[in-house]
Amino acid sequence: MKKFIYTRTALASLLALCSFSGFAADFSDESIKEVKKQESTTTSGKMGVMKTSNKRLKEKMDRICNADPRKKAEELKKKEELKLAAEKKKEETKLANKKNAKLVKDSKAKTKSIKNSNVESSKAKSLKTQDAKVETKDVKKDVKVVNKNIDKKGKASPVVSVGGVDIIDTNQGKGGLRITFGGVVDAQGYGKAGPSGEEYKRYDVMPGRSTGYYDDATGKIKGANPVFPEGIGNIGDYSENMGMISDAILHLRAENKNEDLGLLYGADVQFHVPVTEGKGASQGIYVARGRSAHVFLNSKYGDLKLGYQFGPEALMRLDATRIATVDGAADSDWFRKVNLEGSAASFPFYVTPRLYTESFSSESEKLSFRMAGKYHKDVMTTLPFRAAYYSLNYMGARFGISYSPRYDSNLFVIKDGDDIKHVGTDYEHIVSAGASYEYDSSKNNIKIKTSVVGEHGKAKEPNNNKHLYEEFVEYNDLMGVNLGVSADYKINEDQGVKLAASFAYLGKSGQPKDIQKLKDGKYGQIPEKKNSGENNPEYARITGLKAQFDGDDKNTMYWTAGAGYQYESFYTSLTYFGSTMNDGDKLHDVALGIQYDLSPAYSKSKFVPYVALHYFTTDEKQADDYKITKKGSATETAPSNQGALFLTGVKFSF
């Protein structure tokens, strides 16, 4: 009996010690010594248990007391740490969800804001054209940052626009040399409608073919077209009322940085690809033609560019075409699809809102249009060499200036039969400049921008010691100025309104003033009188030239006005262009355009379907000495051309 009592007493004592040792494991580090004492006591108790003869009691006591208190304490500590980690992770997940929700909200807001941005990245501008510049400073000239977005993987996606051409950085995130490549392709169909009848057939005359309407008007023809007096067949084929065309411009840019000096330098090259110009082009022969090429150096003091390029008169020009849809303005090639060559194929109208040198280099001016169409001169792909400087943006103000020594004289030399003639505006020492100011009132959600650009140059003079042209056409000096203003009002995140207007005065830029003939090794004027002592069948040329271009009132001017409205991805514009030149020949063009951007807001490329409608009227003036009349009439002037042109297509920039 006593043995049983002793055994129970020992068992109770040992259980108490084991319980205390487990409880001690939860104490702080300061109780570690006490825990060790308990471990010592437990070990002694364990030995006592091991000596007992009761097998079942021995197993029970071994299960209870043989556990390591330190291990048990570590297990409890680990459980506590896991619990704290789970709570921390839960809190981090909650914060991350809130952050993601905010990012989604900000992304939606940014998307709406981008949709309200200028649709100039869809317009080709450009080429309207224009140079690319990717940099970390503010917007540079014709190159402006369209997007620097974050894609789904969080990677930057910079895209730039060059005169309507979006350029994608293909080497982003890498140091050193960066190569960018991009371009724009415009696939388009068109249809035209206009007056019909016998008197309008001359507007559909095939290239190189004279019409029988003017069999008795030889002298009148020479008076109406004194520079190109032979024949009156049109350069373009306007006999078809429907057609399709596709065109493309490619852009390549290489740049590098000198971080120590704070310099960005490189080169730009641009190619024009007339992909529908005949069988040779379709087989890859002469498909890509160089358009511009220059090197650049950007620093904290401004930007310097050297090479074949447009100047500030083009890149800083501001007018209603800047806010128009694709081909929904007068600066597109719409005029090539209707006949604006006039009664004597002299192209008497000023058809685009550009100063003279830009119009000449775009083949939209009367001389370059004929030189390219009839004599196959590469006017569009031969920009003059320029040295240009553009300042940085200072409080919204900016200016640029450029100098060009001369054009390539070969552009203006033609062979007419056995004669070599110089018939062009071979300008020298061309200086162009521009200044702009932008006021951005974020409080009132409005941006206002103004600009003034101008150019001046000297006309080349005949020199019998240097030139041996049988004929040399003299031109007036180059002079022109364009004033423009635009306003951009943001109604809300989804809607915006744009307004713009401009006026330009070109004086007598591009107008001939005399025709010199080489005789006995010297240049002399074509005699003005029939009784000049010699038989001169070209008398009508000089009298026609004087009638058209002599006088202080025989100047060229144009003006534009327009408005645009954007709702999300839809954009529509209504623009007007009017011009008058030399003897009062006038052109009016009203264009309505609608487009929709199918690409996502953060897309590196743009896919923009569009439609545009041009309604144009002309008023062609002719002096009595060279007036061309209706068939069968000796007094009634032939009617001026007018009509409508419908355009639809897709513009893809990449």
C-alpha positions as CSV (number, residue, x, y, z in Angstrom):
1,M,0.0,0.0,0.0
2,K,2.7,2.4,0.9
3,K,4.5,1.4,-2.3
4,F,1.5,2.4,-4.3
5,I,1.2,5.7,-2.5
6,Y,4.8,6.5,-3.1
7,T,4.5,5.6,-6.7
8,R,1.5,8.0,-7.2
9,T,3.2,10.7,-5.3
10,A,6.3,10.4,-7.5
11,L,4.2,10.4,-10.7
12,A,2.3,13.6,-9.6
13,S,5.6,15.3,-8.8
14,L,7.1,14.4,-12.2
15,L,3.9,15.6,-14.0
16,A,4.1,18.9,-12.2
17,L,7.7,19.4,-13.2
18,C,7.1,18.6,-16.8
19,S,4.2,21.0,-17.0
20,F,6.3,23.8,-15.4
21,S,9.1,23.1,-17.9
22,G,6.7,23.5,-20.8
23,F,5.3,26.7,-19.4
24,A,8.7,28.1,-19.0
25,A,9.4,27.8,-22.7
26,D,7.0,30.7,-23.2
27,F,8.9,33.0,-20.9
28,S,11.2,35.8,-22.1
29,D,15.0,35.4,-22.5
30,E,15.4,36.6,-19.0
31,S,13.9,33.2,-17.8
32,I,16.2,31.0,-19.8
33,K,18.3,30.1,-16.7
34,E,15.2,29.0,-14.8
35,V,14.2,26.9,-17.8
36,K,17.6,25.2,-17.7
37,K,17.1,24.4,-14.0
38,Q,13.7,22.8,-14.7
39,E,15.4,20.8,-17.5
40,S,17.9,19.5,-15.0
41,T,15.1,18.5,-12.6
42,T,13.2,16.8,-15.4
43,T,16.2,14.8,-16.4
44,S,16.6,13.6,-12.8
45,G,12.9,12.7,-12.6
46,K,13.2,10.9,-15.9
47,M,15.9,8.7,-14.5
48,G,13.7,7.8,-11.6
49,V,10.9,6.9,-14.0
50,M,13.2,4.7,-16.0
51,K,13.9,2.7,-12.8
52,T,10.3,1.9,-12.0
53,S,9.0,-1.6,-12.6
54,N,5.6,-0.5,-13.8
55,K,5.8,-0.8,-17.6
56,R,2.6,1.1,-18.5
57,L,3.5,3.9,-16.1
58,K,7.0,4.1,-17.6
59,E,5.6,4.6,-21.1
60,K,3.2,7.2,-20.0
61,M,5.8,9.2,-18.1
62,D,8.3,8.9,-21.0
63,R,5.7,10.4,-23.4
64,I,5.0,13.3,-21.1
65,C,8.5,14.1,-19.8
66,N,10.8,13.1,-22.6
67,A,10.0,16.2,-24.7
68,D,12.7,18.9,-25.1
69,P,11.5,22.2,-23.6
70,R,13.8,24.3,-25.9
71,K,12.5,22.6,-29.0
72,K,9.0,23.2,-27.9
73,A,9.7,26.9,-27.3
74,E,11.2,27.2,-30.8
75,E,8.2,25.6,-32.3
76,L,5.9,28.0,-30.5
77,K,8.1,30.9,-31.6
78,K,8.0,29.7,-35.2
79,K,4.2,29.5,-35.1
80,E,4.0,33.1,-33.8
81,E,6.4,34.3,-36.6
82,L,4.2,32.5,-39.3
83,K,1.1,34.1,-37.9
84,L,2.7,37.6,-38.0
85,A,4.0,37.0,-41.6
86,A,0.5,35.9,-42.7
87,E,-1.0,39.1,-41.2
88,K,1.7,41.2,-42.9
89,K,1.1,39.6,-46.2
90,K,-2.6,40.1,-45.9
91,E,-2.0,43.8,-45.2
92,E,0.4,44.1,-48.2
93,T,-2.1,42.4,-50.4
94,K,-4.7,44.9,-49.3
95,L,-2.4,47.8,-50.0
96,A,-1.5,46.4,-53.4
97,N,-5.1,46.0,-54.4
98,K,-5.8,49.6,-53.5
99,K,-2.7,50.7,-55.5
100,N,-3.8,48.6,-58.5
101,A,-7.2,50.1,-58.4
102,K,-5.7,53.6,-58.3
103,L,-3.4,52.7,-61.3
104,V,-6.4,51.5,-63.3
105,K,-8.3,54.7,-62.5
106,D,-5.3,56.8,-63.5
107,S,-4.8,54.7,-66.7
108,K,-8.4,55.3,-67.7
109,A,-8.0,59.0,-67.1
110,K,-4.7,59.1,-69.1
111,T,-6.4,57.2,-71.9
112,K,-9.1,59.7,-72.2
113,S,-6.6,62.6,-72.0
114,I,-4.6,61.0,-74.8
115,K,-7.6,60.6,-77.0
116,N,-8.2,64.3,-76.7
117,S,-4.6,65.1,-77.8
118,N,-3.8,66.5,-81.2
119,V,-4.6,64.1,-84.1
120,E,-1.6,65.6,-85.9
121,S,0.1,62.1,-85.4
122,S,-2.5,60.7,-88.0
123,K,-1.9,63.4,-90.7
124,A,0.9,62.9,-93.5
125,K,2.3,65.2,-92.0
126,S,4.2,64.9,-93.1
127,L,4.9,64.8,-95.0
128,K,3.7,67.3,-94.6
129,T,6.1,67.0,-93.9
130,Q,8.7,67.1,-91.2
131,D,12.3,65.9,-89.1
132,A,12.3,63.5,-86.1
133,K,13.8,64.2,-82.7
134,V,13.7,61.9,-79.7
135,E,15.0,63.5,-76.6
136,T,14.6,64.0,-72.9
137,K,14.0,67.8,-73.1
138,D,10.9,69.5,-74.3
139,V,9.3,69.0,-77.8
140,K,11.7,69.7,-80.7
141,K,10.5,71.2,-84.0
142,D,8.7,68.7,-86.3
143,V,9.5,65.9,-83.9
144,K,7.1,65.7,-81.0
145,V,6.6,62.9,-78.4
146,V,3.2,61.3,-79.0
147,N,3.3,58.6,-76.4
148,K,5.7,57.4,-73.7
149,N,3.4,54.9,-72.2
150,I,3.6,51.9,-70.0
151,D,2.5,48.6,-71.5
152,K,1.1,45.6,-69.6
153,K,4.6,44.5,-68.6
154,G,5.5,47.9,-67.3
155,K,7.9,48.6,-70.1
156,A,8.2,52.1,-71.6
157,S,7.0,52.4,-75.2
158,P,8.1,55.7,-76.7
159,V,6.6,56.8,-80.0
160,V,7.4,60.0,-81.9
161,S,5.7,61.7,-84.9
162,V,7.5,63.3,-87.8
163,G,5.2,65.5,-89.8
164,G,2.5,62.9,-89.6
165,V,4.8,59.9,-89.4
166,D,4.9,58.0,-86.1
167,I,8.4,56.7,-85.3
168,I,8.9,53.8,-82.8
169,D,12.1,53.4,-80.8
170,T,13.3,49.8,-81.6
171,N,16.2,50.0,-79.2
172,Q,14.6,51.3,-76.1
173,G,16.2,50.6,-72.7
174,K,19.7,50.1,-74.1
175,G,22.6,52.4,-73.7
176,G,24.7,53.9,-76.4
177,L,23.6,54.1,-80.0
178,R,19.8,54.1,-80.5
179,I,18.2,53.3,-83.9
180,T,14.6,54.2,-84.6
181,F,12.6,53.2,-87.7
182,G,9.1,54.0,-88.7
183,G,6.9,55.3,-91.5
184,V,3.4,55.8,-92.7
185,V,1.4,54.1,-95.5
186,D,-1.8,55.8,-96.9
187,A,-4.1,53.6,-99.1
188,Q,-6.8,55.6,-100.6
189,G,-9.7,55.6,-103.1
190,Y,-11.3,58.6,-104.6
191,G,-14.1,59.8,-106.8
192,K,-14.8,63.2,-108.3
193,A,-17.8,65.1,-109.7
194,G,-18.0,68.3,-111.6
195,P,-19.6,70.2,-114.5
196,S,-20.0,68.4,-117.8
197,G,-20.5,69.4,-121.3
198,E,-18.5,70.3,-124.4
199,E,-16.9,73.4,-122.9
200,Y,-15.4,71.5,-120.0
201,K,-13.7,68.7,-122.0
202,R,-10.4,70.6,-122.1
203,Y,-10.0,69.8,-118.4
204,D,-9.8,66.1,-119.3
205,V,-7.1,66.4,-122.0
206,M,-4.6,63.5,-121.9
207,P,-0.9,64.3,-121.1
208,G,1.0,65.7,-124.1
209,R,-2.0,66.1,-126.3
210,S,-3.3,69.5,-127.5
211,T,-7.0,70.0,-128.0
212,G,-8.6,71.2,-131.1
213,Y,-10.5,73.9,-129.3
214,Y,-7.7,76.4,-129.9
215,D,-6.5,75.8,-133.4
216,D,-6.5,79.5,-134.1
217,A,-5.1,80.6,-130.7
218,T,-1.4,80.0,-131.1
219,G,-0.4,83.5,-130.0
220,K,-2.9,83.4,-127.2
221,I,-1.5,80.2,-125.9
222,K,2.0,81.7,-125.7
223,G,0.6,84.7,-123.9
224,A,-1.2,82.6,-121.4
225,N,1.8,80.4,-120.7
226,P,4.9,82.5,-121.4
227,V,7.4,80.1,-119.7
228,F,6.1,76.9,-121.4
229,P,4.5,78.2,-124.6
230,E,4.4,75.0,-126.7
231,G,1.0,73.2,-126.6
232,I,-1.7,73.3,-123.9
233,G,-2.1,69.6,-123.1
234,N,-2.4,68.9,-119.4
235,I,0.3,67.2,-117.4
236,G,-2.0,64.9,-115.5
237,D,-4.7,62.6,-116.7
238,Y,-7.9,63.9,-115.4
239,S,-10.2,61.9,-117.7
240,E,-11.1,59.3,-115.0
241,N,-13.6,60.1,-112.4
242,M,-12.5,57.3,-110.0
243,G,-9.2,55.9,-108.9
244,M,-7.1,54.3,-106.2
245,I,-3.6,55.1,-105.0
246,S,-1.2,54.1,-102.2
247,D,1.8,56.0,-101.0
248,A,4.4,55.6,-98.2
249,I,7.1,57.5,-96.4
250,L,9.9,55.7,-94.4
251,H,12.1,57.3,-91.8
252,L,15.4,56.1,-90.3
253,R,17.1,57.8,-87.3
254,A,20.3,57.0,-85.5
255,E,21.4,58.9,-82.3
256,N,23.8,58.7,-79.4
257,K,24.6,60.7,-76.3
258,N,27.6,62.2,-74.6
259,E,26.5,62.3,-70.9
260,D,29.5,64.3,-69.8
261,L,29.0,67.1,-72.3
262,G,25.2,66.9,-72.3
263,L,25.0,66.3,-76.0
264,L,22.6,64.3,-78.2
265,Y,23.8,63.7,-81.8
266,G,22.9,61.6,-84.8
267,A,21.4,61.6,-88.3
268,D,18.0,61.5,-89.9
269,V,17.2,60.0,-93.3
270,Q,13.8,60.0,-95.0
271,F,12.6,58.1,-98.1
272,H,9.5,58.6,-100.3
273,V,8.0,55.4,-101.7
274,P,5.5,55.9,-104.5
275,V,4.4,52.3,-104.5
276,T,1.9,52.7,-107.3
277,E,4.0,54.4,-109.9
278,G,4.0,51.9,-112.7
279,K,5.6,48.5,-113.4
280,G,9.1,49.5,-112.6
281,A,8.1,50.6,-109.1
282,S,6.1,47.4,-108.5
283,Q,9.2,45.4,-109.4
284,G,11.4,47.3,-106.9
285,I,13.1,49.6,-109.4
286,Y,13.6,53.1,-108.1
287,V,10.8,52.5,-105.5
288,A,12.5,54.3,-102.6
289,R,13.7,57.9,-103.3
290,G,15.6,59.9,-100.9
291,R,13.7,62.9,-99.6
292,S,15.8,64.4,-96.8
293,A,19.1,63.7,-95.0
294,H,20.8,65.6,-92.3
295,V,22.9,65.4,-89.1
296,F,21.9,67.0,-85.8
297,L,23.5,68.1,-82.6
298,N,21.3,68.9,-79.6
299,S,22.6,70.6,-76.4
300,K,21.4,72.8,-73.6
301,Y,22.1,75.8,-75.9
302,G,19.7,74.7,-78.6
303,D,19.6,72.4,-81.7
304,L,21.8,72.5,-84.8
305,K,20.9,70.6,-88.0
306,L,23.0,70.4,-91.2
307,G,21.9,68.8,-94.5
308,Y,19.0,68.5,-96.9
309,Q,15.9,69.5,-95.0
310,F,12.9,71.8,-94.6
311,G,13.6,75.0,-92.7
312,P,11.7,76.9,-90.0
313,E,9.4,78.4,-92.6
314,A,7.9,74.9,-92.9
315,L,8.5,73.3,-89.5
316,M,7.2,76.2,-87.4
317,R,4.4,77.3,-89.7
318,L,0.9,77.3,-88.2
319,D,-2.4,77.3,-90.0
320,A,-5.8,75.5,-90.2
321,T,-4.2,72.4,-91.8
322,R,-2.6,71.6,-88.5
323,I,-5.9,70.7,-87.0
324,A,-7.5,68.9,-90.0
325,T,-8.2,65.2,-90.4
326,V,-6.2,62.9,-92.8
327,D,-6.5,64.5,-96.3
328,G,-9.1,66.8,-94.9
329,A,-7.2,70.0,-95.7
330,A,-5.6,71.9,-98.5
331,D,-2.1,70.7,-97.7
332,S,-2.8,67.2,-98.9
333,D,-2.4,66.0,-102.5
334,W,-6.1,66.4,-103.3
335,F,-5.3,68.9,-106.1
336,R,-3.5,66.2,-108.1
337,K,-6.8,64.4,-108.6
338,V,-8.7,67.3,-110.2
339,N,-7.6,69.7,-113.0
340,L,-6.2,72.9,-111.7
341,E,-3.9,73.5,-114.6
342,G,-6.1,76.2,-116.1
343,S,-7.2,76.9,-119.7
344,A,-3.7,77.0,-121.1
345,A,-2.2,74.4,-118.8
346,S,-0.2,77.1,-117.0
347,F,-1.3,76.0,-113.5
348,P,-2.3,79.5,-112.5
349,F,-3.5,78.8,-109.0
350,Y,-1.7,78.7,-105.6
351,V,-3.0,75.4,-104.3
352,T,-1.5,74.8,-100.8
353,P,-1.0,77.0,-97.7
354,R,2.8,76.9,-97.8
355,L,5.4,79.5,-98.4
356,Y,7.1,79.3,-101.7
357,T,10.2,77.2,-101.0
358,E,8.1,74.6,-99.1
359,S,5.5,74.5,-102.0
360,F,8.3,74.2,-104.6
361,S,9.9,71.2,-102.7
362,S,6.5,69.6,-102.4
363,E,5.7,69.9,-106.1
364,S,2.6,71.9,-105.4
365,E,3.8,75.1,-107.0
366,K,3.2,75.9,-110.7
367,L,6.8,75.7,-111.8
368,S,7.8,72.6,-109.9
369,F,4.6,70.8,-110.7
370,R,5.3,71.2,-114.5
371,M,9.1,70.5,-114.1
372,A,8.4,67.3,-112.3
373,G,5.4,66.2,-114.5
374,K,6.7,67.1,-118.0
375,Y,10.5,67.1,-117.6
376,H,10.8,64.4,-114.8
377,K,12.8,66.5,-112.5
378,D,13.2,65.1,-108.9
379,V,12.0,68.3,-107.3
380,M,10.3,66.5,-104.3
381,T,13.4,64.5,-103.5
382,T,15.9,67.3,-103.8
383,L,15.6,69.7,-100.8
384,P,18.1,72.5,-100.6
385,F,21.1,72.1,-98.3
386,R,20.5,74.1,-95.1
387,A,22.2,75.0,-91.8
388,A,19.5,75.5,-89.2
389,Y,19.4,76.4,-85.5
390,Y,16.4,76.1,-83.2
391,S,16.4,77.5,-79.7
392,L,15.1,75.7,-76.6
393,N,11.6,76.5,-75.3
394,Y,11.8,79.4,-72.8
395,M,8.6,80.2,-71.0
396,G,6.6,79.1,-74.1
397,A,8.7,81.1,-76.6
398,R,10.9,79.6,-79.3
399,F,12.7,80.7,-82.5
400,G,14.6,79.1,-85.4
401,I,16.7,80.3,-88.3
402,S,18.3,78.7,-91.3
403,Y,20.5,79.5,-94.3
404,S,20.8,77.8,-97.7
405,P,23.4,78.9,-100.2
406,R,21.5,77.8,-103.3
407,Y,19.3,75.2,-105.0
408,D,20.8,72.6,-107.3
409,S,20.8,74.4,-110.7
410,N,20.2,71.2,-112.6
411,L,16.6,71.3,-111.4
412,F,15.9,74.3,-113.6
413,V,17.6,73.3,-116.8
414,I,15.5,71.7,-119.5
415,K,16.0,70.7,-123.1
416,D,13.4,71.9,-125.5
417,G,14.2,70.5,-128.9
418,D,17.8,71.5,-129.6
419,D,17.7,74.4,-127.2
420,I,19.0,74.3,-123.6
421,K,16.9,76.6,-121.4
422,H,17.1,77.8,-117.8
423,V,13.5,78.3,-116.7
424,G,13.3,78.1,-112.9
425,T,13.4,80.0,-109.7
426,D,17.1,79.3,-109.0
427,Y,17.2,81.2,-105.7
428,E,20.4,81.8,-103.8
429,H,21.3,82.9,-100.2
430,I,18.0,81.8,-98.8
431,V,17.3,82.8,-95.2
432,S,14.3,81.5,-93.4
433,A,13.2,82.2,-89.8
434,G,10.4,81.5,-87.4
435,A,9.2,82.3,-83.9
436,S,6.4,80.8,-81.8
437,Y,4.8,81.3,-78.4
438,E,2.5,78.9,-76.6
439,Y,0.3,79.9,-73.6
440,D,-1.0,76.9,-71.6
441,S,-3.7,77.6,-69.1
442,S,-4.5,74.3,-67.4
443,K,-6.8,76.1,-65.0
444,N,-9.1,77.1,-67.9
445,N,-8.3,73.9,-70.0
446,I,-7.1,75.9,-72.9
447,K,-3.9,76.2,-75.0
448,I,-3.2,79.1,-77.3
449,K,-0.3,79.2,-79.8
450,T,0.9,81.8,-82.3
451,S,3.7,81.7,-84.8
452,V,5.3,83.9,-87.5
453,V,7.6,82.5,-90.2
454,G,9.2,84.1,-93.2
455,E,11.8,83.6,-95.9
456,H,13.9,85.8,-98.3
457,G,16.3,85.0,-101.1
458,K,17.9,86.4,-104.3
459,A,17.0,85.3,-107.8
460,K,19.8,84.0,-110.0
461,E,20.9,86.5,-112.7
462,P,22.0,85.5,-116.3
463,N,25.8,85.6,-116.9
464,N,27.0,85.3,-120.5
465,N,30.5,84.6,-119.2
466,K,29.3,81.7,-117.2
467,H,26.1,80.4,-118.8
468,L,25.4,79.3,-122.3
469,Y,21.6,78.7,-122.1
470,E,19.7,79.6,-125.3
471,E,17.0,81.1,-123.0
472,F,17.1,82.3,-119.4
473,V,13.9,83.2,-117.6
474,E,14.5,85.8,-114.9
475,Y,12.4,85.7,-111.7
476,N,11.6,88.1,-108.9
477,D,13.3,87.8,-105.6
478,L,12.0,85.4,-102.9
479,M,10.0,86.9,-100.1
480,G,7.1,85.6,-97.9
481,V,5.6,85.7,-94.4
482,N,3.0,83.6,-92.7
483,L,1.1,84.5,-89.5
484,G,-0.9,81.8,-87.7
485,V,-2.8,81.2,-84.5
486,S,-4.5,78.2,-82.9
487,A,-6.5,77.4,-79.8
488,D,-7.2,74.0,-78.1
489,Y,-10.0,73.9,-75.6
490,K,-10.7,70.7,-73.6
491,I,-14.3,70.4,-72.6
492,N,-13.8,67.3,-70.5
493,E,-11.9,64.1,-70.5
494,D,-13.7,62.8,-73.6
495,Q,-14.3,66.0,-75.7
496,G,-12.2,68.8,-77.1
497,V,-12.5,71.7,-79.6
498,K,-9.7,73.1,-81.8
499,L,-9.6,76.3,-83.8
500,A,-7.0,77.8,-86.1
501,A,-6.5,80.5,-88.7
502,S,-3.6,82.0,-90.8
503,F,-2.7,84.6,-93.4
504,A,0.3,84.6,-95.7
505,Y,1.7,87.2,-98.1
506,L,4.2,85.9,-100.7
507,G,4.6,89.1,-102.8
508,K,6.1,88.1,-106.2
509,S,7.9,85.0,-105.1
510,G,8.1,82.5,-107.9
511,Q,6.9,85.0,-110.6
512,P,8.9,85.5,-113.8
513,K,9.8,89.1,-114.7
514,D,11.7,88.7,-118.0
515,I,12.8,86.3,-120.7
516,Q,16.4,86.7,-121.9
517,K,17.7,85.2,-125.2
518,L,21.3,84.4,-125.9
519,K,22.4,86.1,-129.1
520,D,26.0,86.7,-130.3
521,G,27.3,85.5,-126.9
522,K,25.1,88.0,-124.9
523,Y,21.7,87.8,-123.2
524,G,19.0,90.2,-124.3
525,Q,15.3,90.6,-123.8
526,I,12.7,89.4,-126.3
527,P,11.6,92.5,-128.3
528,E,8.4,93.9,-127.0
529,K,7.2,95.4,-130.3
530,K,6.4,93.7,-133.6
531,N,8.1,96.5,-135.5
532,S,11.4,96.0,-133.7
533,G,13.2,95.5,-137.0
534,E,13.0,91.8,-137.0
535,N,10.4,89.1,-137.4
536,N,9.7,87.9,-133.9
537,P,7.0,85.2,-133.6
538,E,7.4,85.1,-129.8
539,Y,6.1,88.6,-129.2
540,A,3.0,87.2,-127.5
541,R,5.2,85.6,-124.8
542,I,6.7,88.9,-123.5
543,T,3.4,90.8,-123.7
544,G,1.6,88.0,-121.9
545,L,4.3,87.9,-119.2
546,K,4.0,91.6,-118.6
547,A,0.2,91.5,-118.5
548,Q,0.2,88.7,-115.9
549,F,3.1,89.7,-113.6
550,D,3.9,93.4,-113.9
551,G,2.5,95.8,-111.4
552,D,2.5,96.3,-107.6
553,D,-0.9,94.6,-107.3
554,K,0.2,91.3,-108.9
555,N,1.1,89.6,-105.6
556,T,0.3,86.2,-104.2
557,M,-1.6,85.7,-100.9
558,Y,-3.5,82.9,-99.2
559,W,-5.5,82.4,-96.0
560,T,-6.9,79.5,-93.9
561,A,-9.5,79.0,-91.2
562,G,-10.8,75.8,-89.6
563,A,-12.3,74.1,-86.6
564,G,-12.1,70.5,-85.2
565,Y,-14.1,68.5,-82.7
566,Q,-13.0,65.4,-80.9
567,Y,-15.1,62.9,-79.0
568,E,-13.1,59.9,-77.7
569,S,-11.6,58.3,-80.8
570,F,-13.7,60.2,-83.3
571,Y,-12.4,63.4,-84.8
572,T,-13.9,65.7,-87.4
573,S,-12.7,68.9,-89.0
574,L,-14.0,71.7,-91.3
575,T,-11.4,73.8,-93.0
576,Y,-11.2,76.5,-95.6
577,F,-8.4,77.6,-97.9
578,G,-8.4,80.6,-100.3
579,S,-5.7,82.0,-102.5
580,T,-5.1,84.7,-105.2
581,M,-2.1,85.3,-107.4
582,N,-0.7,87.5,-110.2
583,D,-3.5,88.5,-112.5
584,G,-6.2,87.6,-110.0
585,D,-6.5,83.9,-110.4
586,K,-8.4,82.6,-107.4
587,L,-9.0,79.2,-105.7
588,H,-11.3,78.3,-102.9
589,D,-11.4,74.9,-101.2
590,V,-13.7,73.8,-98.4
591,A,-12.9,70.4,-96.9
592,L,-14.9,68.3,-94.4
593,G,-13.2,65.3,-92.9
594,I,-14.0,62.5,-90.4
595,Q,-11.7,59.9,-88.9
596,Y,-11.6,57.2,-86.2
597,D,-8.6,55.9,-84.5
598,L,-8.9,52.1,-84.2
599,S,-5.7,51.6,-82.3
600,P,-5.5,51.4,-78.5
601,A,-4.4,54.6,-76.7
602,Y,-1.0,53.1,-75.8
603,S,-0.4,51.5,-79.1
604,K,3.0,52.0,-80.9
605,S,1.2,52.1,-84.2
606,K,-1.9,54.0,-85.5
607,F,-4.6,52.6,-87.8
608,V,-6.9,55.4,-88.8
609,P,-9.8,55.0,-91.4
610,Y,-11.0,58.3,-92.7
611,V,-13.3,60.1,-95.3
612,A,-12.9,63.6,-96.6
613,L,-14.9,65.7,-99.0
614,H,-13.4,68.7,-100.9
615,Y,-15.6,71.2,-102.7
616,F,-13.5,73.7,-104.8
617,T,-14.2,76.6,-107.1
618,T,-11.8,78.6,-109.3
619,D,-11.9,82.0,-110.9
620,E,-9.3,82.2,-113.7
621,K,-8.6,85.7,-115.0
622,Q,-7.0,86.3,-118.5
623,A,-6.0,89.6,-120.0
624,D,-7.5,90.5,-123.4
625,D,-4.2,89.9,-125.2
626,Y,-4.2,86.2,-124.4
627,K,-7.8,85.4,-123.4
628,I,-8.9,81.9,-124.4
629,T,-12.5,81.7,-125.3
630,K,-15.2,79.1,-125.6
631,K,-15.4,76.9,-128.7
632,G,-17.1,78.8,-131.5
633,S,-17.0,82.2,-129.7
634,A,-14.6,85.0,-130.2
635,T,-15.5,86.9,-127.0
636,E,-16.9,84.6,-124.3
637,T,-14.2,83.3,-122.0
638,A,-14.1,79.6,-121.3
639,P,-15.6,78.7,-117.9
640,S,-13.4,78.1,-114.9
641,N,-13.2,74.6,-113.4
642,Q,-15.1,73.6,-110.2
643,G,-16.3,70.4,-108.6
644,A,-16.2,68.0,-105.7
645,L,-13.7,65.3,-104.7
646,F,-14.5,62.5,-102.3
647,L,-11.6,60.6,-100.6
648,T,-11.7,57.6,-98.3
649,G,-8.9,55.3,-97.1
650,V,-6.8,54.1,-94.2
651,K,-3.6,55.6,-92.9
652,F,-1.3,53.3,-91.0
653,S,1.7,54.7,-89.1
654,F,4.3,52.5,-87.4
